[in-house]
């Protein structure tokens, strides 16, 4: 049970460290991350639409 009690503190510390690291990013790094995330989302979306599931493929 003690690990569960420390979990919110651990998450808060992780988020603070993440935000402080992201504040150090320059505009090019932010743009690259946005373009990469968008590209991945498009590829996953296309794969989801174009590749039918097994239940949809059977009549």
PDB file of N, CA, C and O in Angstrom:
ATOM      1  N   UNK A   1       0.796  -1.200   0.000  1.00  0.00           N
ATOM      2  CA  UNK A   1       0.000   0.000   0.000  1.00  0.00           C
ATOM      3  C   UNK A   1       0.846   1.276   0.000  1.00  0.00           C
ATOM      4  O   UNK A   1       0.388   2.288  -0.532  1.00  0.00           O
ATOM      5  N   UNK A   2       2.057   1.282   0.569  1.00  0.00           N
ATOM      6  CA  UNK A   2       2.845   2.511   0.577  1.00  0.00           C
ATOM      7  C   UNK A   2       3.197   3.003  -0.833  1.00  0.00           C
ATOM      8  O   UNK A   2       3.297   4.210  -1.054  1.00  0.00           O
ATOM      9  N   UNK A   3       3.385   2.091  -1.777  1.00  0.00           N
ATOM     10  CA  UNK A   3       3.691   2.511  -3.146  1.00  0.00           C
ATOM     11  C   UNK A   3       2.521   3.264  -3.761  1.00  0.00           C
ATOM     12  O   UNK A   3       2.732   4.228  -4.498  1.00  0.00           O
ATOM     13  N   UNK A   4       1.320   2.854  -3.481  1.00  0.00           N
ATOM     14  CA  UNK A   4       0.139   3.539  -3.999  1.00  0.00           C
ATOM     15  C   UNK A   4       0.041   4.935  -3.399  1.00  0.00           C
ATOM     16  O   UNK A   4      -0.366   5.872  -4.086  1.00  0.00           O
ATOM     17  N   UNK A   5       0.401   5.085  -2.153  1.00  0.00           N
ATOM     18  CA  UNK A   5       0.344   6.383  -1.498  1.00  0.00           C
ATOM     19  C   UNK A   5       1.366   7.353  -2.092  1.00  0.00           C
ATOM     20  O   UNK A   5       1.120   8.559  -2.120  1.00  0.00           O
ATOM     21  N   UNK A   6       2.499   6.851  -2.564  1.00  0.00           N
ATOM     22  CA  UNK A   6       3.527   7.718  -3.154  1.00  0.00           C
ATOM     23  C   UNK A   6       3.273   8.015  -4.617  1.00  0.00           C
ATOM     24  O   UNK A   6       3.941   8.879  -5.186  1.00  0.00           O
ATOM     25  N   UNK A   7       2.347   7.341  -5.236  1.00  0.00           N
ATOM     26  CA  UNK A   7       2.114   7.477  -6.678  1.00  0.00           C
ATOM     27  C   UNK A   7       1.760   8.903  -7.095  1.00  0.00           C
ATOM     28  O   UNK A   7       2.354   9.393  -8.055  1.00  0.00           O
ATOM     29  N   UNK A   8       0.833   9.598  -6.439  1.00  0.00           N
ATOM     30  CA  UNK A   8       0.522  10.971  -6.874  1.00  0.00           C
ATOM     31  C   UNK A   8       1.732  11.898  -6.799  1.00  0.00           C
ATOM     32  O   UNK A   8       1.907  12.751  -7.669  1.00  0.00           O
ATOM     33  N   UNK A   9       2.556  11.746  -5.789  1.00  0.00           N
ATOM     34  CA  UNK A   9       3.753  12.578  -5.672  1.00  0.00           C
ATOM     35  C   UNK A   9       4.724  12.279  -6.806  1.00  0.00           C
ATOM     36  O   UNK A   9       5.338  13.190  -7.362  1.00  0.00           O
ATOM     37  N   UNK A  10       4.863  11.002  -7.148  1.00  0.00           N
ATOM     38  CA  UNK A  10       5.745  10.600  -8.239  1.00  0.00           C
ATOM     39  C   UNK A  10       5.260  11.166  -9.567  1.00  0.00           C
ATOM     40  O   UNK A  10       6.063  11.647 -10.366  1.00  0.00           O
ATOM     41  N   UNK A  11       3.950  11.111  -9.810  1.00  0.00           N
ATOM     42  CA  UNK A  11       3.386  11.643 -11.055  1.00  0.00           C
ATOM     43  C   UNK A  11       3.590  13.153 -11.118  1.00  0.00           C
ATOM     44  O   UNK A  11       3.955  13.682 -12.168  1.00  0.00           O
ATOM     45  N   UNK A  12       3.361  13.848 -10.015  1.00  0.00           N
ATOM     46  CA  UNK A  12       3.560  15.289  -9.982  1.00  0.00           C
ATOM     47  C   UNK A  12       4.996  15.670 -10.272  1.00  0.00           C
ATOM     48  O   UNK A  12       5.248  16.622 -11.012  1.00  0.00           O
ATOM     49  N   UNK A  13       5.939  14.945  -9.702  1.00  0.00           N
ATOM     50  CA  UNK A  13       7.351  15.222  -9.941  1.00  0.00           C
ATOM     51  C   UNK A  13       7.706  14.950 -11.399  1.00  0.00           C
ATOM     52  O   UNK A  13       8.454  15.714 -12.010  1.00  0.00           O
ATOM     53  N   UNK A  14       7.178  13.873 -11.953  1.00  0.00           N
ATOM     54  CA  UNK A  14       7.448  13.544 -13.351  1.00  0.00           C
ATOM     55  C   UNK A  14       6.908  14.623 -14.281  1.00  0.00           C
ATOM     56  O   UNK A  14       7.583  15.015 -15.233  1.00  0.00           O
ATOM     57  N   UNK A  15       5.695  15.108 -14.012  1.00  0.00           N
ATOM     58  CA  UNK A  15       5.127  16.154 -14.847  1.00  0.00           C
ATOM     59  C   UNK A  15       5.921  17.450 -14.747  1.00  0.00           C
ATOM     60  O   UNK A  15       6.127  18.125 -15.755  1.00  0.00           O
ATOM     61  N   UNK A  16       6.367  17.805 -13.550  1.00  0.00           N
ATOM     62  CA  UNK A  16       7.182  19.018 -13.398  1.00  0.00           C
ATOM     63  C   UNK A  16       8.479  18.917 -14.175  1.00  0.00           C
ATOM     64  O   UNK A  16       8.893  19.873 -14.831  1.00  0.00           O
ATOM     65  N   UNK A  17       9.125  17.757 -14.104  1.00  0.00           N
ATOM     66  CA  UNK A  17      10.371  17.566 -14.853  1.00  0.00           C
ATOM     67  C   UNK A  17      10.127  17.604 -16.362  1.00  0.00           C
ATOM     68  O   UNK A  17      10.937  18.152 -17.111  1.00  0.00           O
ATOM     69  N   UNK A  18       9.011  17.023 -16.808  1.00  0.00           N
ATOM     70  CA  UNK A  18       8.683  17.034 -18.233  1.00  0.00           C
ATOM     71  C   UNK A  18       8.446  18.447 -18.733  1.00  0.00           C
ATOM     72  O   UNK A  18       8.941  18.827 -19.795  1.00  0.00           O
ATOM     73  N   UNK A  19       7.690  19.225 -17.971  1.00  0.00           N
ATOM     74  CA  UNK A  19       7.405  20.606 -18.377  1.00  0.00           C
ATOM     75  C   UNK A  19       8.676  21.434 -18.410  1.00  0.00           C
ATOM     76  O   UNK A  19       8.870  22.233 -19.326  1.00  0.00           O
ATOM     77  N   UNK A  20       9.538  21.258 -17.433  1.00  0.00           N
ATOM     78  CA  UNK A  20      10.780  22.038 -17.425  1.00  0.00           C
ATOM     79  C   UNK A  20      11.675  21.652 -18.600  1.00  0.00           C
ATOM     80  O   UNK A  20      12.371  22.508 -19.146  1.00  0.00           O
ATOM     81  N   UNK A  21      11.671  20.393 -18.993  1.00  0.00           N
ATOM     82  CA  UNK A  21      12.469  19.975 -20.147  1.00  0.00           C
ATOM     83  C   UNK A  21      11.887  20.527 -21.445  1.00  0.00           C
ATOM     84  O   UNK A  21      12.632  20.951 -22.329  1.00  0.00           O
ATOM     85  N   UNK A  22      10.554  20.523 -21.562  1.00  0.00           N
ATOM     86  CA  UNK A  22       9.934  21.031 -22.788  1.00  0.00           C
ATOM     87  C   UNK A  22      10.089  22.535 -22.932  1.00  0.00           C
ATOM     88  O   UNK A  22      10.105  23.042 -24.054  1.00  0.00           O
ATOM     89  N   UNK A  23      10.203  23.261 -21.833  1.00  0.00           N
ATOM     90  CA  UNK A  23      10.412  24.712 -21.914  1.00  0.00           C
ATOM     91  C   UNK A  23      11.756  25.056 -22.530  1.00  0.00           C
ATOM     92  O   UNK A  23      11.939  26.160 -23.043  1.00  0.00           O
ATOM     93  N   UNK A  24      12.690  24.131 -22.487  1.00  0.00           N
ATOM     94  CA  UNK A  24      14.002  24.351 -23.076  1.00  0.00           C
ATOM     95  C   UNK A  24      14.041  24.105 -24.580  1.00  0.00           C
ATOM     96  O   UNK A  24      15.059  24.366 -25.221  1.00  0.00           O
ATOM     97  N   UNK A  25      12.951  23.609 -25.147  1.00  0.00           N
ATOM     98  CA  UNK A  25      12.920  23.338 -26.579  1.00  0.00           C
ATOM     99  C   UNK A  25      12.851  24.632 -27.364  1.00  0.00           C
ATOM    100  O   UNK A  25      12.213  25.598 -26.946  1.00  0.00           O
ATOM    101  N   UNK A  26      13.516  24.638 -28.506  1.00  0.00           N
ATOM    102  CA  UNK A  26      13.436  25.769 -29.413  1.00  0.00           C
ATOM    103  C   UNK A  26      12.283  25.584 -30.392  1.00  0.00           C
ATOM    104  O   UNK A  26      11.643  24.533 -30.416  1.00  0.00           O
ATOM    105  N   UNK A  27      12.020  26.613 -31.202  1.00  0.00           N
ATOM    106  CA  UNK A  27      10.914  26.535 -32.163  1.00  0.00           C
ATOM    107  C   UNK A  27      11.067  25.390 -33.173  1.00  0.00           C
ATOM    108  O   UNK A  27      10.077  24.763 -33.551  1.00  0.00           O
ATOM    109  N   UNK A  28      12.280  25.120 -33.604  1.00  0.00           N
ATOM    110  CA  UNK A  28      12.479  24.030 -34.572  1.00  0.00           C
ATOM    111  C   UNK A  28      12.163  22.675 -33.960  1.00  0.00           C
ATOM    112  O   UNK A  28      11.612  21.802 -34.630  1.00  0.00           O
ATOM    113  N   UNK A  29      12.507  22.494 -32.697  1.00  0.00           N
ATOM    114  CA  UNK A  29      12.212  21.222 -32.036  1.00  0.00           C
ATOM    115  C   UNK A  29      10.713  21.040 -31.852  1.00  0.00           C
ATOM    116  O   UNK A  29      10.194  19.936 -32.019  1.00  0.00           O
ATOM    117  N   UNK A  30      10.019  22.114 -31.509  1.00  0.00           N
ATOM    118  CA  UNK A  30       8.572  22.036 -31.353  1.00  0.00           C
ATOM    119  C   UNK A  30       7.918  21.723 -32.685  1.00  0.00           C
ATOM    120  O   UNK A  30       7.033  20.870 -32.759  1.00  0.00           O
ATOM    121  N   UNK A  31       8.349  22.410 -33.744  1.00  0.00           N
ATOM    122  CA  UNK A  31       7.798  22.163 -35.079  1.00  0.00           C
ATOM    123  C   UNK A  31       8.049  20.724 -35.516  1.00  0.00           C
ATOM    124  O   UNK A  31       7.156  20.079 -36.066  1.00  0.00           O
ATOM    125  N   UNK A  32       9.241  20.224 -35.278  1.00  0.00           N
ATOM    126  CA  UNK A  32       9.565  18.849 -35.646  1.00  0.00           C
ATOM    127  C   UNK A  32       8.683  17.857 -34.886  1.00  0.00           C
ATOM    128  O   UNK A  32       8.215  16.877 -35.465  1.00  0.00           O
ATOM    129  N   UNK A  33       8.456  18.101 -33.610  1.00  0.00           N
ATOM    130  CA  UNK A  33       7.615  17.206 -32.819  1.00  0.00           C
ATOM    131  C   UNK A  33       6.173  17.233 -33.317  1.00  0.00           C
ATOM    132  O   UNK A  33       5.522  16.191 -33.394  1.00  0.00           O
ATOM    133  N   UNK A  34       5.673  18.422 -33.657  1.00  0.00           N
ATOM    134  CA  UNK A  34       4.296  18.533 -34.152  1.00  0.00           C
ATOM    135  C   UNK A  34       4.155  17.827 -35.496  1.00  0.00           C
ATOM    136  O   UNK A  34       3.183  17.104 -35.715  1.00  0.00           O
ATOM    137  N   UNK A  35       5.114  18.029 -36.395  1.00  0.00           N
ATOM    138  CA  UNK A  35       5.060  17.386 -37.718  1.00  0.00           C
ATOM    139  C   UNK A  35       5.165  15.873 -37.574  1.00  0.00           C
ATOM    140  O   UNK A  35       4.443  15.138 -38.248  1.00  0.00           O
ATOM    141  N   UNK A  36       6.052  15.400 -36.708  1.00  0.00           N
ATOM    142  CA  UNK A  36       6.212  13.951 -36.515  1.00  0.00           C
ATOM    143  C   UNK A  36       4.946  13.342 -35.925  1.00  0.00           C
ATOM    144  O   UNK A  36       4.502  12.286 -36.376  1.00  0.00           O
ATOM    145  N   UNK A  37       4.361  13.992 -34.926  1.00  0.00           N
ATOM    146  CA  UNK A  37       3.139  13.465 -34.312  1.00  0.00           C
ATOM    147  C   UNK A  37       1.992  13.452 -35.311  1.00  0.00           C
ATOM    148  O   UNK A  37       1.202  12.507 -35.337  1.00  0.00           O
ATOM    149  N   UNK A  38       1.894  14.490 -36.130  1.00  0.00           N
ATOM    150  CA  UNK A  38       0.843  14.540 -37.146  1.00  0.00           C
ATOM    151  C   UNK A  38       1.038  13.439 -38.179  1.00  0.00           C
ATOM    152  O   UNK A  38       0.078  12.780 -38.578  1.00  0.00           O
ATOM    153  N   UNK A  39       2.277  13.241 -38.610  1.00  0.00           N
ATOM    154  CA  UNK A  39       2.561  12.183 -39.576  1.00  0.00           C
ATOM    155  C   UNK A  39       2.226  10.802 -39.038  1.00  0.00           C
ATOM    156  O   UNK A  39       1.655   9.972 -39.746  1.00  0.00           O
ATOM    157  N   UNK A  40       2.580  10.561 -37.797  1.00  0.00           N
ATOM    158  CA  UNK A  40       2.265   9.264 -37.192  1.00  0.00           C
ATOM    159  C   UNK A  40       0.758   9.070 -37.085  1.00  0.00           C
ATOM    160  O   UNK A  40       0.250   7.982 -37.353  1.00  0.00           O
ATOM    161  N   UNK A  41       0.039  10.129 -36.693  1.00  0.00           N
ATOM    162  CA  UNK A  41      -1.417  10.031 -36.577  1.00  0.00           C
ATOM    163  C   UNK A  41      -2.054   9.754 -37.932  1.00  0.00           C
ATOM    164  O   UNK A  41      -3.004   8.976 -38.016  1.00  0.00           O
ATOM    165  N   UNK A  42      -1.549  10.378 -38.994  1.00  0.00           N
ATOM    166  CA  UNK A  42      -2.096  10.148 -40.339  1.00  0.00           C
ATOM    167  C   UNK A  42      -1.844   8.715 -40.780  1.00  0.00           C
ATOM    168  O   UNK A  42      -2.744   8.060 -41.306  1.00  0.00           O
ATOM    169  N   UNK A  43      -0.636   8.226 -40.572  1.00  0.00           N
ATOM    170  CA  UNK A  43      -0.312   6.848 -40.963  1.00  0.00           C
ATOM    171  C   UNK A  43      -1.170   5.848 -40.182  1.00  0.00           C
ATOM    172  O   UNK A  43      -1.686   4.893 -40.764  1.00  0.00           O
ATOM    173  N   UNK A  44      -1.325   6.056 -38.885  1.00  0.00           N
ATOM    174  CA  UNK A  44      -2.155   5.146 -38.095  1.00  0.00           C
ATOM    175  C   UNK A  44      -3.617   5.239 -38.510  1.00  0.00           C
ATOM    176  O   UNK A  44      -4.315   4.226 -38.552  1.00  0.00           O
ATOM    177  N   UNK A  45      -4.083   6.432 -38.813  1.00  0.00           N
ATOM    178  CA  UNK A  45      -5.461   6.595 -39.255  1.00  0.00           C
ATOM    179  C   UNK A  45      -5.716   5.916 -40.575  1.00  0.00           C
ATOM    180  O   UNK A  45      -6.739   5.254 -40.751  1.00  0.00           O
ATOM    181  N   UNK A  46      -4.790   6.074 -41.514  1.00  0.00           N
ATOM    182  CA  UNK A  46      -4.945   5.412 -42.811  1.00  0.00           C
ATOM    183  C   UNK A  46      -4.920   3.894 -42.661  1.00  0.00           C
ATOM    184  O   UNK A  46      -5.709   3.185 -43.285  1.00  0.00           O
ATOM    185  N   UNK A  47      -4.017   3.413 -41.835  1.00  0.00           N
ATOM    186  CA  UNK A  47      -3.946   1.961 -41.632  1.00  0.00           C
ATOM    187  C   UNK A  47      -5.240   1.449 -41.000  1.00  0.00           C
ATOM    188  O   UNK A  47      -5.712   0.363 -41.337  1.00  0.00           O
ATOM    189  N   UNK A  48      -5.801   2.220 -40.100  1.00  0.00           N
ATOM    190  CA  UNK A  48      -7.052   1.801 -39.449  1.00  0.00           C
ATOM    191  C   UNK A  48      -8.202   1.777 -40.451  1.00  0.00           C
ATOM    192  O   UNK A  48      -9.060   0.897 -40.381  1.00  0.00           O
ATOM    193  N   UNK A  49      -8.232   2.713 -41.367  1.00  0.00           N
ATOM    194  CA  UNK A  49      -9.313   2.785 -42.334  1.00  0.00           C
ATOM    195  C   UNK A  49      -9.135   1.774 -43.461  1.00  0.00           C
ATOM    196  O   UNK A  49     -10.102   1.156 -43.903  1.00  0.00           O
ATOM    197  N   UNK A  50      -7.889   1.606 -43.927  1.00  0.00           N
ATOM    198  CA  UNK A  50      -7.653   0.776 -45.109  1.00  0.00           C
ATOM    199  C   UNK A  50      -7.561  -0.712 -44.816  1.00  0.00           C
ATOM    200  O   UNK A  50      -7.882  -1.533 -45.675  1.00  0.00           O
ATOM    201  N   UNK A  51      -7.128  -1.070 -43.614  1.00  0.00           N
ATOM    202  CA  UNK A  51      -6.982  -2.493 -43.284  1.00  0.00           C
ATOM    203  C   UNK A  51      -8.229  -2.938 -42.522  1.00  0.00           C
ATOM    204  O   UNK A  51      -8.417  -2.545 -41.370  1.00  0.00           O
ATOM    205  N   UNK A  52      -9.067  -3.734 -43.134  1.00  0.00           N
ATOM    206  CA  UNK A  52     -10.305  -4.143 -42.455  1.00  0.00           C
ATOM    207  C   UNK A  52     -10.010  -5.137 -41.332  1.00  0.00           C
ATOM    208  O   UNK A  52      -9.029  -5.878 -41.375  1.00  0.00           O
ATOM    209  N   UNK A  53     -10.866  -5.131 -40.349  1.00  0.00           N
ATOM    210  CA  UNK A  53     -10.724  -6.129 -39.282  1.00  0.00           C
ATOM    211  C   UNK A  53     -11.312  -7.442 -39.775  1.00  0.00           C
ATOM    212  O   UNK A  53     -12.025  -7.472 -40.778  1.00  0.00           O
ATOM    213  N   UNK A  54     -11.015  -8.511 -39.080  1.00  0.00           N
ATOM    214  CA  UNK A  54     -11.480  -9.818 -39.531  1.00  0.00           C
ATOM    215  C   UNK A  54     -13.003  -9.918 -39.474  1.00  0.00           C
ATOM    216  O   UNK A  54     -13.604 -10.609 -40.296  1.00  0.00           O
ATOM    217  N   UNK A  55     -13.631  -9.246 -38.524  1.00  0.00           N
ATOM    218  CA  UNK A  55     -15.087  -9.335 -38.435  1.00  0.00           C
ATOM    219  C   UNK A  55     -15.751  -8.549 -39.552  1.00  0.00           C
ATOM    220  O   UNK A  55     -16.842  -8.920 -39.984  1.00  0.00           O
ATOM    221  N   UNK A  56     -15.133  -7.476 -40.037  1.00  0.00           N
ATOM    222  CA  UNK A  56     -15.710  -6.690 -41.112  1.00  0.00           C
ATOM    223  C   UNK A  56     -15.485  -7.373 -42.479  1.00  0.00           C
ATOM    224  O   UNK A  56     -16.232  -7.131 -43.428  1.00  0.00           O
ATOM    225  N   UNK A  57     -14.464  -8.216 -42.566  1.00  0.00           N
ATOM    226  CA  UNK A  57     -14.150  -8.847 -43.828  1.00  0.00           C
ATOM    227  C   UNK A  57     -15.069 -10.035 -44.126  1.00  0.00           C
ATOM    228  O   UNK A  57     -15.221 -10.414 -45.287  1.00  0.00           O
ATOM    229  N   UNK A  58     -15.673 -10.617 -43.116  1.00  0.00           N
ATOM    230  CA  UNK A  58     -16.549 -11.758 -43.348  1.00  0.00           C
ATOM    231  C   UNK A  58     -17.990 -11.288 -43.512  1.00  0.00           C
ATOM    232  O   UNK A  58     -18.467 -10.463 -42.733  1.00  0.00           O
ATOM    233  N   UNK A  59     -18.677 -11.802 -44.510  1.00  0.00           N
ATOM    234  CA  UNK A  59     -20.063 -11.387 -44.731  1.00  0.00           C
ATOM    235  C   UNK A  59     -21.042 -11.968 -43.751  1.00  0.00           C
ATOM    236  O   UNK A  59     -22.238 -11.691 -43.836  1.00  0.00           O
TER     237      UNK A  59
END
